[in-house]
Amino acid sequence: MGNEIGGKQTKIIVLLGRPGSGKGTQGEFLKRDLGFVHISTGEILRAAIHENSELGLEAKGYVEKGSLVPDGLILSLISDRLTKLVGFVPGVIFDGFPRTVSQAESFQQILTSLGIGSTFIIELRLNDAAALCRIEGRKNEAGSETRNDDRTEIVAARMEVYENQTRPVVDFYEQLGVLRVVDASGDRESVFHRILDMCGVVSNNGS
């Protein structure tokens, strides 16, 4: 299957960053303004859990503890979804994936096999204090509808997982010379425009 639409390649944007850095929010902004498909492994897993599918039941235990879901489960979801999208959509946004160096290496192989060359690896850089402040603000806004993985004890586990297992992914892409860093502090729209500038793209609504 080709990976071009009207002479333009399907672009891939990967958003990396610690919990609270705004990956989900910026992914939705990019989807809104660029017409890209937004893939969040967290959303895929939550949907599977909600449906009580075999994958969902297996993933539930990991998610509720704030632990990483095994690579095999994640990669099977990602590979299948990406194969169906490339060549049919202008771009795809990933947030929360890849989370391990092993996933990153496998992801590079998937992109190569699909002939995808236009890929932007972006780290939304935010310090611990600012990230925790954002999560607390999200909890206050949500009230009784607070996400399960925003609970204080789960957040602490997620932060530890990030530093021990996901931070090396950022280092991996930096060593490859493909990492682009965006300051994730400040309001959401400002961060969004920094991402657009970094990718050299213009939003469809002209914002």
Secondary structure as GFF3:
##gff-version 3
##sequence-region A 1 207
A	DSSP	beta_strand	4	5	.	.	.	ID=ss1
A	DSSP	beta_strand	8	9	.	.	.	ID=ss2
A	DSSP	beta_strand	11	16	.	.	.	ID=ss3
A	DSSP	alpha_helix	23	34	.	.	.	ID=ss4
A	DSSP	beta_strand	37	40	.	.	.	ID=ss5
A	DSSP	alpha_helix	41	50	.	.	.	ID=ss6
A	DSSP	alpha_helix	54	65	.	.	.	ID=ss7
A	DSSP	alpha_helix	71	85	.	.	.	ID=ss8
A	DSSP	beta_strand	91	95	.	.	.	ID=ss9
A	DSSP	alpha_helix	101	113	.	.	.	ID=ss10
A	DSSP	beta_strand	119	125	.	.	.	ID=ss11
A	DSSP	alpha_helix	128	142	.	.	.	ID=ss12
A	DSSP	three_ten_helix	143	145	.	.	.	ID=ss13
A	DSSP	three_ten_helix	148	150	.	.	.	ID=ss14
A	DSSP	alpha_helix	152	161	.	.	.	ID=ss15
A	DSSP	pi_helix	162	166	.	.	.	ID=ss16
A	DSSP	alpha_helix	167	176	.	.	.	ID=ss17
A	DSSP	beta_strand	179	183	.	.	.	ID=ss18
A	DSSP	alpha_helix	188	199	.	.	.	ID=ss19
###
